[in-house]
Amino acid sequence: MQRMFQRSISTGDVDSVLVDGKCIIAYPDDTPYPSRLVLGW
């Protein structure tokens, strides 16, 4: 959240990328939770 504020990124921007963005790569074995790299504009 701190980094988002520093970069003027809103939670709406993050939501939009997660819904409409393209998954570049998934890391299903990442710990403690699976993660993914998402590209969005």
LINMO-V882734 format. One record per backbone hydrogen bond with DSSP energy under -1.0 kcal/mol. CO is the residue of the C=O (numbers start at 0). NH is the residue of the N-H. Records with the same first field share a line. If there is no record, write none. Layout:
BEGIN
CO=NH + NH
END
This chain:
BEGIN
0=4
1=5
2=6
3=8
4=7
9=13
10=14
11=15
12=16
13=17
14=18
15=19
16=20
21=38
24=36
26=29 + 34
34=26
36=23 + 24
38=21
END
